[in-house]
């Protein structure tokens, strides 16, 4: 039993180091003066392919962390970081600039360290998911209302 626990700890440590290395490669590998950036913003200059590649690697990092026992709350926060980075990063020109400053993978490594070493981000993701659902619901209601107002205005034109 003890041997199994030690092997599991070694596997988690190995995966944790791998996640840190890949996150650093994506977010902080290169520097110009004091400004650091990684492959993420460079690859995003290749439309669609670069964004999909960095998004896929970022999702893979979150899956590795989740596989090693990160709570659903921490994993949800990490996924939100990755999704936010992907959505804003996909906006032409602005997204390219944003990607030089947004370091979603480094934020995820910080969440991982806080989870393992400071016991933060424990528990369920129900609260976060409920908040997201409510925001999306309000957004959908707002869009429907705007479409209704615009439709009414267009009909009144004729």
ZIHU-V305404 format. One record per backbone hydrogen bond with DSSP energy under -1.0 kcal/mol. NH is the residue of the N-H (numbers start at 0). CO is the residue of the C=O. If there is no record, write none. Layout:
BEGIN
NH/CO
NH/CO
END
This chain:
BEGIN
4/0
5/1
6/2
7/3
8/4
9/5
10/6
11/7
12/8
13/9
14/10
15/11
16/12
17/13
18/14
19/15
20/16
21/17
22/18
23/19
24/20
25/21
26/22
27/23
29/36
31/34
34/31
36/29
38/24
39/25
42/38
43/39
44/41
45/42
48/46
49/45
51/47
52/48
53/49
54/50
55/51
56/52
57/53
58/54
59/55
60/56
61/57
62/58
63/59
64/60
65/61
66/62
67/63
68/65
69/64
72/122
74/70
75/71
76/72
77/73
78/74
79/75
80/76
81/77
82/78
83/79
84/80
85/81
86/82
87/83
88/84
90/87
93/91
94/90
96/92
97/93
98/94
100/97
101/97
106/102
107/103
108/104
109/105
110/106
111/107
112/108
113/109
114/110
115/111
116/112
117/113
119/113
128/124
129/125
130/126
131/127
132/128
133/129
134/130
135/131
136/132
137/133
138/134
139/135
140/136
141/137
142/138
143/139
144/140
145/141
146/142
147/143
148/144
149/145
150/146
151/147
152/148
153/149
154/150
155/151
END
